[in-house]
């Protein structure tokens, strides 16, 4: 089956390149939280960092090293990534609960959580449910709503195609994420380290998307850090926020980091670390 016969597939590929998550999926977790693998570095107030779908916690080392002079950094694997198990049964609610379980082990009044892509969405939802577990949230290139609705007939066609062509699907997804073909190949190689069955469960769970309503009553400071990919040159924040579902936030800071893309941790580690540190300092000082 050629993917050109599936209406809306191009939009789905764009969506999965900056993965987001549905609010309904976070209403309740049916699985007990799994224990996520973490790497704990440094000392001081805590910054918990959650990577993007298809990545790994150690990909954040270039940024973590630049934060260690002042902060304790806790790098977290998403469920089903690295050395962390998948919840059984899997749901985005269970994934968010697993992140929350890590946050619950920290001192909430001196902890800031940072999440990239889907990691940002899960962190946001976790803190929305338990605001006492963190003082603030920084999301990077996250999105909270789908670019197109998926009718049931198209869903069935897509799921059938996904079963038959998952490797081709991943290639298409990551081909759209890099700033160039070299970066895209690196992102695909990184994702290839995650078990295919785990990734497939995430992508299937991400078909019903609308998490923007959760921002209406969000009780913690929030900053949106954007690469060129999420916030292209010439586009206003208002249009980016509407496109990505952040226009409902009562208050949100923004930082745009030029010359960066999906591999923002490698493209601009200094600028990214500075943006995170500035937000953490502001939030922890109660400003």
DASULVEN-V525557 format. One record per residue. N is the residue number from 0. RES is the residue in one letter. SS is DSSP state (H for helix, E for strand, L for the rest). PSI is psi in degrees with one decimal (* if undefined). OMEGA is omega in whole degrees, 0 to 359 (* if undefined). Layout:
# DASULVEN-V525557
N|RES|SS|PSI|OMEGA ; N|RES|SS|PSI|OMEGA
This chain:
# DASULVEN-V525557
0|X|L|123.2|178 ; 1|X|L|139.9|184 ; 2|X|H|-13.4|178 ; 3|X|H|-17.0|180 ; 4|X|H|-2.1|181 ; 5|X|L|104.2|179 ; 6|X|L|136.4|176 ; 7|X|L|-0.6|183 ; 8|X|H|-37.7|179 ; 9|X|H|-42.2|178 ; 10|X|H|-36.6|178 ; 11|X|H|-38.9|180 ; 12|X|H|-39.8|176 ; 13|X|H|-44.6|179 ; 14|X|H|-49.2|184 ; 15|X|H|-16.2|175 ; 16|X|H|-22.9|180 ; 17|X|L|53.1|199 ; 18|X|L|139.9|176 ; 19|X|L|-179.7|187 ; 20|X|L|150.6|184 ; 21|X|L|142.7|178 ; 22|X|L|-41.2|183 ; 23|X|H|-31.7|183 ; 24|X|H|-14.8|183 ; 25|X|H|6.0|184 ; 26|X|L|-42.0|180 ; 27|X|L|141.6|179 ; 28|X|L|127.2|181 ; 29|X|L|-15.0|180 ; 30|X|L|147.3|175 ; 31|X|L|140.5|181 ; 32|X|L|135.1|175 ; 33|X|L|160.8|179 ; 34|X|L|116.4|184 ; 35|X|L|144.0|177 ; 36|X|L|133.7|179 ; 37|X|E|159.1|171 ; 38|X|E|121.8|187 ; 39|X|E|121.5|185 ; 40|X|E|140.5|172 ; 41|X|L|-166.4|181 ; 42|X|L|163.1|181 ; 43|X|L|-164.4|174 ; 44|X|E|151.0|191 ; 45|X|E|134.6|169 ; 46|X|E|114.1|177 ; 47|X|E|127.6|183 ; 48|X|E|127.2|180 ; 49|X|E|123.7|184 ; 50|X|L|176.6|181 ; 51|X|L|163.6|176 ; 52|X|L|132.3|179 ; 53|X|L|6.4|180 ; 54|X|L|-153.8|181 ; 55|X|L|156.7|186 ; 56|X|H|-36.0|185 ; 57|X|H|-9.8|176 ; 58|X|H|-15.4|181 ; 59|X|H|4.0|181 ; 60|X|H|-40.5|180 ; 61|X|H|-34.0|178 ; 62|X|H|-41.5|181 ; 63|X|H|-41.6|182 ; 64|X|H|-31.3|183 ; 65|X|H|-7.7|178 ; 66|X|H|-11.9|190 ; 67|X|L|-18.4|180 ; 68|X|L|-24.0|184 ; 69|X|L|-23.8|188 ; 70|X|E|153.2|166 ; 71|X|E|129.3|183 ; 72|X|E|128.8|177 ; 73|X|E|110.8|179 ; 74|X|E|131.7|187 ; 75|X|E|134.3|171 ; 76|X|L|137.1|169 ; 77|X|L|153.0|174 ; 78|X|L|137.6|179 ; 79|X|L|5.4|179 ; 80|X|L|149.8|177 ; 81|X|L|-123.4|181 ; 82|X|L|14.5|183 ; 83|X|L|134.9|181 ; 84|X|L|161.8|172 ; 85|X|L|143.1|171 ; 86|X|L|150.0|179 ; 87|X|L|108.9|5 ; 88|X|L|155.3|181 ; 89|X|L|140.7|170 ; 90|X|L|161.5|176 ; 91|X|H|-29.8|176 ; 92|X|H|-43.2|180 ; 93|X|H|-37.8|178 ; 94|X|H|-42.5|178 ; 95|X|H|-38.5|179 ; 96|X|H|-34.6|178 ; 97|X|H|-40.0|175 ; 98|X|H|-43.2|180 ; 99|X|H|-34.8|179 ; 100|X|H|-35.1|175 ; 101|X|H|-44.2|179 ; 102|X|H|-35.1|181 ; 103|X|H|-20.9|180 ; 104|X|L|-8.6|181 ; 105|X|L|174.8|174 ; 106|X|L|107.9|188 ; 107|X|H|-31.8|182 ; 108|X|H|-3.4|177 ; 109|X|H|34.8|182 ; 110|X|E|134.1|172 ; 111|X|E|138.0|180 ; 112|X|E|137.2|180 ; 113|X|E|132.8|179 ; 114|X|E|137.3|182 ; 115|X|E|126.9|178 ; 116|X|L|-125.6|178 ; 117|X|H|-33.6|176 ; 118|X|H|-36.0|177 ; 119|X|H|-40.5|178 ; 120|X|H|-46.1|180 ; 121|X|H|-41.1|179 ; 122|X|H|-42.6|179 ; 123|X|H|-46.3|180 ; 124|X|H|-37.6|179 ; 125|X|H|-44.9|182 ; 126|X|H|-31.0|176 ; 127|X|H|-36.5|181 ; 128|X|H|-37.3|181 ; 129|X|L|75.9|185 ; 130|X|H|-20.4|179 ; 131|X|H|-7.8|182 ; 132|X|H|-6.0|178 ; 133|X|L|151.7|179 ; 134|X|L|-22.3|182 ; 135|X|E|164.0|182 ; 136|X|E|131.9|172 ; 137|X|E|122.5|177 ; 138|X|E|142.9|183 ; 139|X|E|118.5|178 ; 140|X|L|30.4|180 ; 141|X|L|160.3|175 ; 142|X|L|152.0|187 ; 143|X|L|6.1|177 ; 144|X|E|156.2|183 ; 145|X|L|150.9|177 ; 146|X|L|-15.5|182 ; 147|X|L|148.6|175 ; 148|X|L|152.6|181 ; 149|X|L|102.4|178 ; 150|X|L|155.8|183 ; 151|X|H|-41.5|181 ; 152|X|H|-40.5|179 ; 153|X|H|-33.8|179 ; 154|X|H|-47.2|180 ; 155|X|H|-41.9|179 ; 156|X|H|-42.3|181 ; 157|X|H|-44.4|181 ; 158|X|H|-37.2|177 ; 159|X|H|-44.3|179 ; 160|X|H|-39.1|181 ; 161|X|H|-42.6|179 ; 162|X|H|-37.5|185 ; 163|X|H|-22.7|190 ; 164|X|L|39.1|187 ; 165|X|H|-39.5|178 ; 166|X|H|-41.7|179 ; 167|X|H|-37.5|178 ; 168|X|H|-48.3|179 ; 169|X|H|-40.9|179 ; 170|X|H|-43.4|179 ; 171|X|H|-41.7|180 ; 172|X|H|-52.5|186 ; 173|X|H|-17.7|174 ; 174|X|H|-23.7|182 ; 175|X|L|-0.3|185 ; 176|X|L|-33.0|184 ; 177|X|L|156.6|175 ; 178|X|L|-21.7|176 ; 179|X|L|179.4|184 ; 180|X|H|-31.5|179 ; 181|X|H|-44.9|178 ; 182|X|H|-40.1|179 ; 183|X|H|-40.8|178 ; 184|X|H|-38.2|178 ; 185|X|H|-41.8|179 ; 186|X|H|-39.9|178 ; 187|X|H|-41.7|179 ; 188|X|H|-38.7|178 ; 189|X|H|-45.4|180 ; 190|X|H|-28.9|181 ; 191|X|L|-14.5|177 ; 192|X|L|-14.2|178 ; 193|X|L|132.1|179 ; 194|X|L|133.3|182 ; 195|X|H|-40.9|182 ; 196|X|H|-35.7|179 ; 197|X|H|-47.4|179 ; 198|X|H|-41.8|181 ; 199|X|H|-39.8|179 ; 200|X|H|-38.9|176 ; 201|X|H|-49.9|184 ; 202|X|H|-37.1|177 ; 203|X|H|-40.6|180 ; 204|X|H|-20.2|185 ; 205|X|L|16.3|182 ; 206|X|L|-23.9|179 ; 207|X|L|104.8|194 ; 208|X|L|120.8|169 ; 209|X|E|93.3|180 ; 210|X|L|3.4|187 ; 211|X|H|-30.0|182 ; 212|X|H|-24.3|180 ; 213|X|H|-19.8|181 ; 214|X|H|-18.7|187 ; 215|X|L|-40.3|183 ; 216|X|L|26.3|181 ; 217|X|L|131.2|191 ; 218|X|L|9.7|181 ; 219|X|L|152.3|176 ; 220|X|E|143.7|185 ; 221|X|E|134.9|174 ; 222|X|E|138.6|175 ; 223|X|E|116.3|177 ; 224|X|E|124.8|188 ; 225|X|E|138.0|170 ; 226|X|L|175.7|175 ; 227|X|L|-30.8|183 ; 228|X|L|-40.9|180 ; 229|X|L|-31.8|183 ; 230|X|L|81.8|185 ; 231|X|L|153.5|177 ; 232|X|L|134.2|178 ; 233|X|L|-9.6|179 ; 234|X|L|139.3|180 ; 235|X|L|157.4|176 ; 236|X|H|-36.2|181 ; 237|X|H|-41.9|180 ; 238|X|H|-36.3|177 ; 239|X|H|-45.2|181 ; 240|X|H|-41.6|179 ; 241|X|H|-43.1|181 ; 242|X|H|-35.8|186 ; 243|X|H|4.7|173 ; 244|X|L|14.4|181 ; 245|X|L|9.1|181 ; 246|X|L|-12.8|179 ; 247|X|L|-3.4|180 ; 248|X|L|132.0|180 ; 249|X|L|-39.2|179 ; 250|X|L|133.8|181 ; 251|X|L|133.7|173 ; 252|X|E|156.4|179 ; 253|X|E|146.0|175 ; 254|X|E|126.8|176 ; 255|X|E|127.9|182 ; 256|X|L|106.3|183 ; 257|X|L|165.2|177 ; 258|X|L|45.6|180 ; 259|X|L|158.5|179 ; 260|X|L|-148.2|182 ; 261|X|L|-31.6|176 ; 262|X|L|48.1|183 ; 263|X|H|-28.7|180 ; 264|X|H|-24.9|176 ; 265|X|H|-34.1|181 ; 266|X|H|-48.7|187 ; 267|X|L|61.8|182 ; 268|X|H|-37.0|180 ; 269|X|H|-49.2|181 ; 270|X|H|-39.1|180 ; 271|X|H|-45.4|179 ; 272|X|H|-39.6|179 ; 273|X|H|-40.9|179 ; 274|X|H|-41.9|179 ; 275|X|H|-45.0|182 ; 276|X|H|-39.8|180 ; 277|X|H|-41.3|179 ; 278|X|H|-44.9|180 ; 279|X|H|-44.9|181 ; 280|X|H|-43.0|180 ; 281|X|H|-46.5|184 ; 282|X|H|-44.7|183 ; 283|X|H|-22.4|175 ; 284|X|L|-5.9|178 ; 285|X|L|25.5|181 ; 286|X|L|*|*
